[in-house]
Amino acid sequence: MKIYTRSGDAGDTGLFGGERVAKDDLRVAAYGTVDEANAALGLARAALARAGQGARALDAELAALQSALFELGADLATPLEARARQAVRSVTADDVEALERRIDALDEELEPLTSFVLPGGAEPAAALHLARAVVRRAERDAVALARSVAINPEALRYLNRLSDLLFTLARVVNAREKVGDVPWRARGA
């Protein structure tokens, strides 16, 4: 099977279910940014492979998040009214609650925040901060999409909680690697 199809050479692409839209359609932007977030998680996983055992223990969790992001991309790529929706695993309130429970559990390992945190610290933590920022952009793109067409509302909640989880995971990696978070300091302070 060839990797290229030539079907998108004129600037359009097919949605799951057959509809063709422009590649700059809000729906394509939303699921495309989710794909970028997935790639950023892949980068974080590669960085984790060189980290200590405590941080490396998070790899399976990041792998599961990558699979969830793939499903979320399909959720966003498929119009709610499309017949193909039956083949899509939609994000649910249970998925959002699972992220919240995980954030709460991981937060038990951490010192309370006393300042804003800049992206950085250990390499895998910095990569998780990058993934968090991409997820925030995916959330903004999904909000823009939701203003124009109906989407699964749990997708928005999931993206919001996922960025919180990735922030928490970055802090956990720093703690497990015995590298401090990078506190924000006002310039000139």
Phi, psi and omega in degrees: 000133179279147181284334180256146182244340184069359183287343181255012184295339181266006176095016176236167181214161180264135173274161175296119184117349171108336181298141177254137180223164176293148181293346175260014176299147180302325179294317179295321177299316183296308183285336175292321178289327173298321177297319176299318178299321178298318178296321178296323175294324175299320176296317178298320179296321178297320178293323178299329182299338180259004183269178177291168184303319182299317178287319181299335180297344180275355185301316181298323178295318178293324176298318179295322178294324177298317178297319179296321178294324177299316178293321178297320177300317178295322178301311181290331183282346186249115177305145182302327183273356183289141177297330180295347180304331181298334182269359184258134173274108181282147174294140183239168175300327177297322178297318179295315180296326177297320177297318180298317179297320181292319177302312181300318180294315180293326181298335178297334181281346193255151170289147178299147177289137177239355177202170172294152182245132175272150176299131179156202185094223178293152183307313180294330176294317178298321178294324176292324175296321176298314178301320178300316181295322178292321177297321177299321177293321176300321178297315179298319178295321179291325176297316178299317178298316182295338176284342182252332178217160177286133173229170176296115183296337178292337177298319179294314179297320181298313180298320179298312180290325180298320179296323176296319178297317181295324175299313181295318178298321178299317178294322178296317178301313179301317180296316181291331178273000181058041176241129182290150169299157180264104182286144174283135174234133178299140178300136180082000181273000000 
